[in-house]
Amino acid sequence: MRDRSLVAGGAAERIAEPAGRLSHRRRDAEGRFEEQVTVCELPDHGVALDQIVSLLDDAAATGSGAELIGIGHRVVHGGEAFVEPCLIDEQVIETIRELSPLAPLHNPANLLCIEVTMARRPDVPQVAVFDTAFHQSIPPHAYRYAVPERWYEAYGVRRYGFHGTSHAYVAKQAAMHLGRPLGELNLIVLHLGNGASATAIANGKSVDTSMGLTPLEGLVMGTRAGDLDPGAIIYLARQRGMTVDEINADLNAESGLAGLCGVGDVRDVLDREAAGDARAKLALGVYVYRIRKYIGAYMAALGRVDAIVFTAGVGENSPDIRERACKGLERLGVQIDETRNRAGGKGARAIHRKGASLAVLVVPTNEELEIAEQTLHCVRP
């Protein structure tokens, strides 16, 4: 962390499936990254983490200087209990467990990794970094739903927002690129990946975000529906006999782009549209319209916008989506330069026309580095 350089990285995939996959990359003697991929049995997260710890210990033993001073865990839902990262103890674990009903697909898996890692490395401080924490600055008029008070008081039904780690990192990087203090900037950050969210940032603080109680609300995503009339759920349950589990599975795994045209990857949808697929054309129309609508809404909410920022897999790598999302917003100061938009590049870069009153940026996200930064702050304040 002295120079924020990556020592090692990788992924354990297909855990509890027939053929697990462990990829690991680290720097060689010349400083270049070398990668090894191993197909192996990974029956559970404990075995996977044992493999990872072993690889990291080997890296330290071979002279990388990578002393392990902390372990950072991404935890998706912190509810109202956690407004910032914190050192993990038994009370923190119990609170994360109590919040699991708000994120049943995520928090239990996050907890499993915490418990396994704490058992394997009890000597190392461990930190929980919450996806929801960055959005705890959102005011009540933006996070409250117009539902019975008891829904909020007793059940915690409100907008929490997600992708906060990414939004926080990207906002800081955008400020650095613009050469201005983050606390003076109003930004609209568009995190467009398989999951997608938009956040309005006023003077460096999140004041509204598109995801809600769960990651289902807001923008159209790869397999998630985004904004939806809740009456549709009541209709499907009452009139069509669908169960809650069936509806939940459809909204999370069979909706979004996949629901509209059969595939959830934006690259595949663009290819199908180019080949004349009418469903793909419709899917992209719905997708970019929702993005454009949120840009307009957040412009109204902020009053003044200094920059629109695209990030994550689609936001960073699809000039087509960026161009379509901004089309028609010229009178609001959004002016894309086609050449700059399609030029590509690795770091933060501007894609607006020179002289435009509103900056449009592409900023690569790095949630791992942001988690490392926040972990370091907790371990060595």
C-alpha positions as CSV (number, residue, x, y, z in Angstrom):
1,M,0.0,0.0,0.0
2,R,3.0,2.3,0.1
3,D,2.7,3.0,-3.6
4,R,-0.7,1.4,-4.2
5,S,0.8,-1.3,-6.5
6,L,-0.8,-4.6,-7.2
7,V,1.2,-7.5,-5.8
8,A,-1.1,-10.4,-6.6
9,G,-4.6,-11.0,-7.8
10,G,-6.9,-13.7,-8.9
11,A,-10.2,-15.5,-8.5
12,A,-11.7,-18.7,-7.1
13,E,-14.6,-19.7,-9.4
14,R,-17.1,-22.5,-9.7
15,I,-16.9,-23.3,-6.0
16,A,-18.9,-26.5,-5.1
17,E,-19.1,-27.4,-8.8
18,P,-17.5,-30.4,-10.5
19,A,-14.4,-28.5,-11.8
20,G,-13.3,-25.6,-9.8
21,R,-11.1,-22.9,-11.3
22,L,-8.4,-21.0,-9.4
23,S,-6.6,-18.2,-11.3
24,H,-3.6,-16.4,-9.8
25,R,-1.3,-13.7,-11.1
26,R,1.7,-12.1,-9.6
27,R,4.8,-10.2,-10.6
28,D,7.8,-12.1,-11.8
29,A,11.5,-11.1,-11.2
30,E,11.3,-8.5,-13.9
31,G,8.1,-6.9,-12.5
32,R,5.8,-8.4,-15.2
33,F,2.6,-10.2,-14.3
34,E,2.5,-13.9,-14.9
35,E,-0.7,-15.8,-14.5
36,Q,-1.4,-19.4,-13.7
37,V,-4.8,-21.1,-13.9
38,T,-5.5,-24.4,-12.1
39,V,-8.5,-26.6,-12.4
40,C,-9.0,-28.2,-9.0
41,E,-11.6,-29.4,-6.6
42,L,-13.0,-26.4,-4.6
43,P,-15.8,-28.1,-2.6
44,D,-16.5,-25.0,-0.4
45,H,-15.3,-21.5,0.4
46,G,-13.0,-22.8,3.1
47,V,-10.9,-24.9,0.7
48,A,-10.9,-22.0,-1.8
49,L,-9.6,-19.5,0.8
50,D,-7.0,-22.0,2.0
51,Q,-5.7,-22.2,-1.5
52,I,-5.7,-18.4,-1.8
53,V,-3.9,-17.8,1.5
54,S,-1.3,-20.4,0.5
55,L,-0.6,-18.6,-2.8
56,L,-0.3,-15.3,-1.0
57,D,2.1,-16.8,1.6
58,D,4.2,-18.2,-1.3
59,A,4.3,-14.7,-2.8
60,A,5.5,-13.2,0.5
61,A,8.1,-15.9,0.9
62,T,9.6,-15.3,-2.5
63,G,10.5,-11.7,-1.7
64,S,7.5,-9.6,-2.8
65,G,7.5,-7.8,0.5
66,A,3.8,-8.3,0.7
67,E,3.3,-8.3,4.5
68,L,-0.4,-9.1,5.2
69,I,-1.6,-6.3,7.5
70,G,-5.3,-6.5,7.0
71,I,-8.1,-8.3,5.1
72,G,-11.0,-6.3,3.6
73,H,-14.4,-7.8,3.0
74,R,-17.0,-6.4,0.7
75,V,-20.3,-6.7,2.4
76,V,-23.3,-5.7,0.2
77,H,-25.9,-4.6,2.8
78,G,-25.1,-2.6,5.9
79,G,-28.6,-1.2,6.4
80,E,-28.7,1.8,8.7
81,A,-26.3,0.1,11.2
82,F,-23.1,0.8,9.3
83,V,-22.3,4.3,7.9
84,E,-18.6,3.5,7.4
85,P,-16.2,0.6,7.3
86,C,-15.4,-1.1,10.6
87,L,-13.1,-3.6,12.2
88,I,-14.9,-7.0,12.4
89,D,-15.8,-8.5,15.7
90,E,-18.6,-10.8,17.0
91,Q,-21.1,-7.9,17.3
92,V,-20.4,-6.8,13.7
93,I,-20.9,-10.4,12.5
94,E,-24.2,-10.7,14.3
95,T,-25.5,-7.4,12.9
96,I,-24.6,-8.4,9.3
97,R,-26.4,-11.7,10.0
98,E,-29.5,-9.8,11.2
99,L,-29.4,-7.7,8.0
100,S,-29.3,-10.8,5.7
101,P,-33.1,-10.7,5.0
102,L,-32.4,-7.4,3.2
103,A,-29.8,-9.1,0.9
104,P,-30.5,-12.8,1.0
105,L,-28.4,-13.5,-2.1
106,H,-25.4,-11.6,-0.8
107,N,-24.9,-11.1,2.9
108,P,-24.9,-14.8,3.8
109,A,-22.1,-15.4,1.3
110,N,-20.2,-12.4,2.6
111,L,-20.6,-13.7,6.1
112,L,-19.3,-17.2,5.1
113,C,-16.1,-15.7,3.7
114,I,-15.7,-13.5,6.9
115,E,-16.1,-16.5,9.2
116,V,-13.8,-18.7,7.2
117,T,-11.1,-16.1,6.8
118,M,-11.2,-15.2,10.5
119,A,-10.8,-18.8,11.4
120,R,-7.8,-19.2,9.0
121,R,-6.1,-15.9,9.9
122,P,-7.2,-14.9,13.4
123,D,-3.9,-12.9,13.7
124,V,-4.8,-10.4,11.0
125,P,-7.3,-7.5,11.5
126,Q,-10.3,-7.8,9.3
127,V,-12.5,-5.0,8.0
128,A,-16.1,-4.9,6.6
129,V,-16.6,-2.4,3.8
130,F,-20.2,-1.9,3.0
131,D,-21.7,-1.2,-0.4
132,T,-24.5,0.8,1.3
133,A,-22.2,3.0,3.4
134,F,-21.5,5.7,0.8
135,H,-25.2,6.3,0.4
136,Q,-25.9,6.9,4.1
137,S,-25.6,10.7,3.3
138,I,-28.8,10.5,1.2
139,P,-31.5,12.8,2.9
140,P,-34.8,11.3,4.1
141,H,-36.8,12.9,1.3
142,A,-34.8,10.8,-1.1
143,Y,-34.5,7.6,0.7
144,R,-38.0,7.2,2.2
145,Y,-40.7,5.5,0.2
146,A,-44.3,6.7,0.5
147,V,-45.5,3.6,2.4
148,P,-46.9,3.1,5.9
149,E,-44.6,4.3,8.6
150,R,-44.5,0.9,10.2
151,W,-42.9,-0.5,7.0
152,Y,-39.9,1.7,7.7
153,E,-39.9,1.6,11.5
154,A,-40.4,-2.1,11.9
155,Y,-39.1,-3.6,8.7
156,G,-36.5,-1.0,7.5
157,V,-38.1,-0.5,4.1
158,R,-36.3,2.5,2.5
159,R,-33.8,3.1,-0.3
160,Y,-30.3,2.0,0.7
161,G,-28.4,2.0,-2.5
162,F,-25.5,-0.2,-3.6
163,H,-22.3,-0.1,-5.6
164,G,-21.2,2.5,-3.0
165,T,-17.6,1.4,-3.0
166,S,-17.4,1.9,-6.8
167,H,-19.2,5.3,-6.7
168,A,-16.9,6.6,-3.9
169,Y,-13.7,5.6,-5.7
170,V,-14.9,6.9,-9.1
171,A,-16.0,10.2,-7.6
172,K,-12.5,10.8,-6.1
173,Q,-10.8,9.8,-9.4
174,A,-13.1,12.2,-11.3
175,A,-12.2,15.0,-9.0
176,M,-8.5,14.3,-9.4
177,H,-8.9,14.3,-13.2
178,L,-10.7,17.6,-13.2
179,G,-8.2,19.1,-10.8
180,R,-10.8,20.2,-8.3
181,P,-11.7,19.4,-4.7
182,L,-14.3,16.6,-4.5
183,G,-16.2,18.7,-1.9
184,E,-16.9,21.3,-4.5
185,L,-18.2,19.0,-7.3
186,N,-21.7,17.9,-8.3
187,L,-21.5,14.6,-10.3
188,I,-23.7,12.0,-11.9
189,V,-21.9,8.7,-11.7
190,L,-23.2,5.8,-13.9
191,H,-21.9,2.4,-12.9
192,L,-22.9,0.3,-15.9
193,G,-22.0,-3.4,-15.7
194,N,-24.1,-6.5,-15.4
195,G,-25.5,-4.8,-12.4
196,A,-26.1,-1.0,-13.0
197,S,-26.8,2.0,-10.9
198,A,-26.8,5.8,-11.1
199,T,-25.8,8.1,-8.2
200,A,-26.3,11.9,-7.8
201,I,-23.3,13.3,-5.8
202,A,-23.6,16.9,-4.4
203,N,-20.4,18.4,-3.0
204,G,-18.8,15.0,-2.8
205,K,-21.7,13.3,-1.0
206,S,-24.3,10.8,-2.3
207,V,-27.7,12.5,-2.3
208,D,-29.7,10.0,-4.4
209,T,-29.2,6.7,-6.1
210,S,-31.2,4.4,-8.3
211,M,-31.0,1.1,-6.4
212,G,-33.3,0.9,-3.5
213,L,-34.1,-1.5,-0.6
214,T,-32.4,-4.2,-2.8
215,P,-30.3,-4.1,-6.0
216,L,-33.4,-4.7,-8.1
217,E,-34.6,-1.1,-8.4
218,G,-33.4,1.5,-10.9
219,L,-31.6,1.0,-14.2
220,V,-32.2,-1.9,-16.5
221,M,-29.5,-4.5,-15.9
222,G,-28.2,-7.7,-17.5
223,T,-30.7,-10.0,-15.8
224,R,-32.5,-7.6,-13.4
225,A,-35.6,-5.6,-14.2
226,G,-34.9,-2.3,-12.6
227,D,-37.9,0.0,-12.0
228,L,-41.2,-1.9,-12.0
229,D,-44.7,-1.2,-10.9
230,P,-45.2,-3.3,-7.7
231,G,-48.7,-4.0,-8.9
232,A,-47.2,-6.3,-11.5
233,I,-46.0,-8.6,-8.7
234,I,-49.4,-8.6,-7.0
235,Y,-51.1,-9.4,-10.4
236,L,-48.7,-12.3,-11.1
237,A,-49.3,-13.7,-7.6
238,R,-53.1,-13.3,-7.5
239,Q,-54.1,-13.8,-11.1
240,R,-51.4,-16.1,-12.4
241,G,-50.6,-18.1,-9.3
242,M,-46.9,-17.5,-9.3
243,T,-45.1,-17.9,-6.0
244,V,-42.9,-15.3,-4.4
245,D,-39.8,-17.5,-5.1
246,E,-40.8,-17.8,-8.8
247,I,-41.3,-14.1,-9.1
248,N,-38.0,-13.4,-7.3
249,A,-36.1,-15.7,-9.6
250,D,-37.6,-14.1,-12.7
251,L,-36.8,-10.6,-11.6
252,N,-33.2,-11.4,-10.6
253,A,-32.2,-13.9,-13.2
254,E,-34.6,-13.8,-16.2
255,S,-35.3,-10.0,-16.6
256,G,-33.4,-7.0,-17.8
257,L,-31.8,-7.3,-21.1
258,A,-32.0,-11.1,-20.9
259,G,-35.8,-10.8,-20.4
260,L,-36.2,-8.5,-23.3
261,C,-34.1,-10.3,-25.9
262,G,-32.7,-13.5,-24.5
263,V,-29.1,-12.4,-23.6
264,G,-27.9,-10.3,-20.8
265,D,-24.4,-9.2,-22.0
266,V,-24.5,-5.8,-23.7
267,R,-21.9,-6.9,-26.2
268,D,-24.1,-9.8,-27.4
269,V,-27.1,-7.5,-27.5
270,L,-25.2,-5.0,-29.7
271,D,-24.1,-7.8,-32.0
272,R,-27.7,-9.1,-32.3
273,E,-29.0,-5.6,-33.1
274,A,-26.3,-5.1,-35.8
275,A,-27.6,-8.4,-37.3
276,G,-31.1,-7.1,-37.5
277,D,-32.6,-8.6,-34.3
278,A,-35.7,-6.5,-33.5
279,R,-35.8,-7.8,-29.9
280,A,-32.2,-6.7,-29.3
281,K,-33.0,-3.3,-30.8
282,L,-35.9,-2.9,-28.3
283,A,-33.8,-4.1,-25.4
284,L,-31.2,-1.5,-26.1
285,G,-33.8,1.2,-26.5
286,V,-35.3,0.4,-23.1
287,Y,-31.8,0.2,-21.6
288,V,-30.4,3.5,-22.8
289,Y,-33.8,5.3,-22.3
290,R,-33.7,4.4,-18.6
291,I,-30.1,5.7,-18.3
292,R,-31.0,8.9,-20.1
293,K,-34.1,9.4,-17.9
294,Y,-32.0,9.1,-14.7
295,I,-29.4,11.6,-16.0
296,G,-32.2,14.1,-16.5
297,A,-33.8,13.4,-13.1
298,Y,-30.5,13.8,-11.3
299,M,-29.7,17.0,-13.2
300,A,-33.0,18.4,-11.8
301,A,-32.2,17.1,-8.3
302,L,-28.7,18.5,-8.3
303,G,-29.5,21.8,-10.0
304,R,-25.9,22.2,-11.2
305,V,-23.8,19.3,-12.6
306,D,-20.1,19.5,-13.2
307,A,-19.6,16.1,-14.8
308,I,-21.3,12.9,-15.9
309,V,-19.1,9.9,-15.2
310,F,-19.3,6.5,-16.9
311,T,-17.7,3.5,-15.2
312,A,-17.7,-0.3,-14.8
313,G,-17.6,-2.9,-17.6
314,V,-20.2,-1.3,-20.0
315,G,-19.6,2.3,-19.0
316,E,-15.8,2.0,-19.5
317,N,-15.8,-0.2,-22.7
318,S,-18.9,0.6,-24.8
319,P,-18.7,3.9,-26.7
320,D,-22.0,3.0,-28.4
321,I,-23.9,2.9,-25.1
322,R,-22.2,6.1,-23.8
323,E,-23.2,7.9,-27.1
324,R,-26.8,6.6,-27.0
325,A,-27.2,7.5,-23.3
326,C,-26.2,11.1,-23.9
327,K,-28.0,11.6,-27.2
328,G,-30.7,14.2,-27.0
329,L,-29.2,15.9,-23.9
330,E,-27.3,18.5,-25.9
331,R,-29.5,21.4,-24.7
332,L,-28.6,20.4,-21.2
333,G,-24.9,20.8,-21.9
334,V,-24.1,17.2,-22.6
335,Q,-21.9,17.2,-25.8
336,I,-20.0,14.0,-26.7
337,D,-17.0,14.2,-29.0
338,E,-17.3,11.2,-31.2
339,T,-13.5,10.9,-31.8
340,R,-12.7,11.2,-28.1
341,N,-15.5,8.8,-27.1
342,R,-14.2,6.1,-29.4
343,A,-10.5,6.6,-28.8
344,G,-10.2,4.3,-25.8
345,G,-7.6,4.4,-23.2
346,K,-6.8,2.9,-19.8
347,G,-7.1,5.8,-17.3
348,A,-9.6,8.5,-16.6
349,R,-10.3,10.5,-19.7
350,A,-12.7,13.1,-21.1
351,I,-15.0,12.4,-23.9
352,H,-16.9,15.7,-24.1
353,R,-16.3,18.3,-26.8
354,K,-13.7,20.9,-26.0
355,G,-15.3,24.0,-24.6
356,A,-18.4,22.2,-23.4
357,S,-19.9,23.5,-20.2
358,L,-20.4,20.1,-18.7
359,A,-17.6,17.4,-18.5
360,V,-18.3,13.9,-19.6
361,L,-15.7,11.4,-18.3
362,V,-14.9,7.7,-18.5
363,V,-13.3,6.6,-15.2
364,P,-12.2,3.0,-14.6
365,T,-13.5,1.7,-11.3
366,N,-11.3,-0.2,-8.9
367,E,-13.4,-1.5,-6.0
368,E,-10.5,-3.8,-4.8
369,L,-8.2,-0.8,-4.3
370,E,-11.0,1.3,-2.6
371,I,-11.6,-1.7,-0.2
372,A,-7.9,-1.8,0.4
373,E,-7.7,1.9,1.1
374,Q,-10.7,1.8,3.5
375,T,-9.2,-1.3,5.2
376,L,-5.9,0.4,5.7
377,H,-7.6,3.4,7.2
378,C,-9.3,1.1,9.8
379,V,-6.2,-0.9,10.5
380,R,-3.8,2.0,10.7
381,P,-5.9,5.2,11.2
